[in-house]
Amino acid sequence: MSSDAPNQPKPEEDGVNVDATQSKKAAKKEAAKQQKRAAAAAAAAVTAISLDAPDPLAAHYGDIPLEDLQSKSVTGREWTEVGSLAEGLEGRTVLVRGRAQTVRAVSKKMAFLIVREKGFTVQCVLSVSPDVVSLGMVKFTTGLSRESYVDVEGTVSVPNSPIKGASQQVEIQVRKVYCISKAVPALPINIEDAARSELEIDKALQAGEQLVRVNQDTRLNFRVLDLRTPSNQGIFRVQCQVENIFRQFLLSEGFVGIHTPKLIAGSSEGGSAVFRLDYKGQPACLAQSPQLHKQMAICGDFGRVFEVGPVFRAEDSFTHRHLCEFTGLDVEMEIKEHYSEVMDIVDRLFVELFDRLNERCQKELEAIGKQYPFEPLKYLRKTLRLTFQEGVQLLKEAGIEIDPLGDLNTESERKLGQLVLEKYGTEFYILHHYPLAVRPFYTMPCSDDPTYSNSFDVFIRGEEIISGAQRVHLPDFLATRAEACGIDVKTISTYVDSFRYGAPPHGGFGVGLERVVMLFCALNNIRKTSLFPRDPLRIAP
């Protein structure tokens, strides 16, 4: 009985188990052999197709002939923007156009192409298979030079793991690829190098690796390439929003947009920083601001006006914040009682501006911050206002003596910015009641002390971005002020005369668009926020 234990298999059962195991192993081996034979057959078929002439898939890749790019026809095809590619499009066939940012060959039969459009990137996969992708297509794609313009058609797929080398977390399984425009093989600037942060370069040096640093002059010499970096795409999209918000806010406040002449007979600001030229045999110059004509518009009964336009300054300033040509955002308005009415507009305008930038430009600000790290601007819901004398007192308490009837230099402005941040918790504030001697001729003196004026400056992160004031609207007084500042009244006679026909009290301000963007994003040079900068040494490209 003991030999018949329940766990003891019978001899015939032993035989059955062994045969079953052997059969399973044999089946697995046969299946593996069949898979290998099928793969080999497929590879042979692909190779045979690819080596045959002509390639049956030749029409699915190549250079687009010029005649097809000359507005030959409207096909009705629809392109999908790279930035809109997402998991919801899985399985869809899409057509995208962009730049060949990088091309990486895995083998003769497989390659990866990163396509970039407007700062967004997508990984495109080419894998040789019959009737879909040929060896010729892979070879053509891997031969594309970086930054060439291409059209890619394929199916959207979602990979199992995150994609590190592209912004979009989907892939395109390529079926067609065409070159629209070839870039030269050797670019003067590598976009990857130009997009690298100083922090990344420094970390690499500490690790014993040397990365390419693209200096400012090189960037500006080849500005078209430099503009393609994610940070620059962000900078100028933010700049566009600054201008839009400026316009929208002022229009909502009853302002009228105007355009003033940039060719004028005399200096608009005084001083020697004027681009002089011959105007059909008459002396003329480029406008240093729209100041005179926007005041004349007030005399023309527009009440409230603004302008976005070029401003020219012929000063030899080789600083991080000066340009010979910049975009001015100018405002002029009637005032009823006090120049604080102008400061009220500044207050509401810029709080609105900062709020909307933070709300609308998150992706752009993030792209800028990756290359140029910065802290978000600190500002108050109600903008801080200090008198010039109060600012001088803050500096004096910090051990810095300032002439109470002089101006602040760059160093004292920065120091005051630090003191204001520490005491009031803001990097945006207004300093008003400036000494008259440091203001333009058209600035209204203060009623209780004519050595001071009804004027103000506005600061971001310790640097001045706005200059404003109540204007002199009495013609004889205006002429006297102009003469005192060394301006030939004859050259601005039409401006002075415009006040002889009756003029309301008014004031305004001007701000440089490039400087606002530079300081909001805490960038170290205004040339980064000028599309094609013009300074004392640069007039190209």
Disulfide bonds with the S-S distance in Angstrom:
none
